[in-house]
């Protein structure tokens, strides 16, 4: 259309269409607090699992197979990863897909705030919850069972943040590929169990046979688990493992951006 | 002055045209209706006005703004109630009103708005627990919360009981009285006839007619309805030969003719000439319903 555009009648006020909106974020935090299921499985379950494992006497003795570590020591990073896997892969994709399915994103498109504000608020809510869950697991390990805090805290934090990002990116891909909440739940579960396996929920990475450990090291949560273990032991997490997690994050974010539909 | 201008709007889905060259202009302060059968392209048209869809061709302007490229500025002057949308099920009515008010630079005070829509005693209720009518009223409140100059209401009274529907109509008239332009999509004739200053009848993606409700009725072929029970049968060819006749119907010995004022005079002459008495003779203006069916029948057949 080449017709001259008439001048807007109203003075255009300052734009507030950023992808981050504090009112939306506040409202999503409040809604998250109303989900007892998500609160339990993301925030409490990992710490609870740690408490149960720690109450088994044998798990509190040093094990030569674990290089002198106790089983409970090895399970702290697993519990840290568990919360972010539940939040990123199970809870967030279902919430987001529901928002699209119910036309909530669409309704927001008709306001000056973009629906992207809901997406970013969701990521902050679940990312924040995953980090809180990780810190809670670390605290329970330290206070209840005397598990040493990570001796390379900066590296540990970096690995943890990257792990949260990769979980959110994977969750966003699940939501992008799912047309309905039911499908999001099904895909979420299909990805959930392999992810838990790689994170070491059934057998920590240190106890896996060499070949298996190497394969698992190429998966997002396997690499994250290795990075956390190294940082916990006091070493820098290793650029190899951090690189694997970062590469997955970039790849999955690109895929989510490519396939995500607002309606 | 036109606050909404649509010209030669086209939009197809998978090669099938949903809107096929629609043009109209909505003047400031009027209630403009878009009427049409299901699947006629009404919703697609207003979604292009709201900037939720990008037209394939044609031009849409809302207060001079392009709703797609100037989406943010458009959404500040245009409030929308969408046909199929929900809110987060655990969000309460008060939270929804406060949240949406925070999206606008100069929002309306939500308390009187909630009061006007009868939501005051439901403020702490969660969206998922509201009845269909309450949800609908909340969405009307959200459409008005940004103090818009234009409000687009898509099937606004669907799902409301007759009482709530009438209250909502009164609300729309109040909204207009406060200077807001209203674009109303509906398939309720009574609603269109009662509220709209002008109506665009859309059928198969095109505008079949655009006029005032009275104008649409006058333009349709059978603007006047004549019905009576003749004392003895009238010859059929005499009836069909009546001037200005649009249709004849026989039911239970009763004859119903649709036509013009000319038809009325001719019927009276015919009755007198044939010495037939017309029992319970009624001459009424056709309703918008009749006009609508007449305007959209050609293509529907």
Interface residues (C-beta under 8 A of the other chain):
Chain A: X1 X3 X5 X6 X7 X8 X9 X10 X12 X13 X14 X15 X16 X17 X21 X23 X24 X27 X30 X31 X34 X35 X99 X102 X103 X104 X106 X107 X109 X110 X111 X112 X113
Chain B: X50 X51 X52 X59 X61 X63 X64 X65 X66 X70 X72 X73 X75 X76 X77 X80 X82 X84 X85 X86 X87 X88 X90 X91 X95 X98 X99 X100 X102 X103 X104 X105 X106 X142 X146 X149
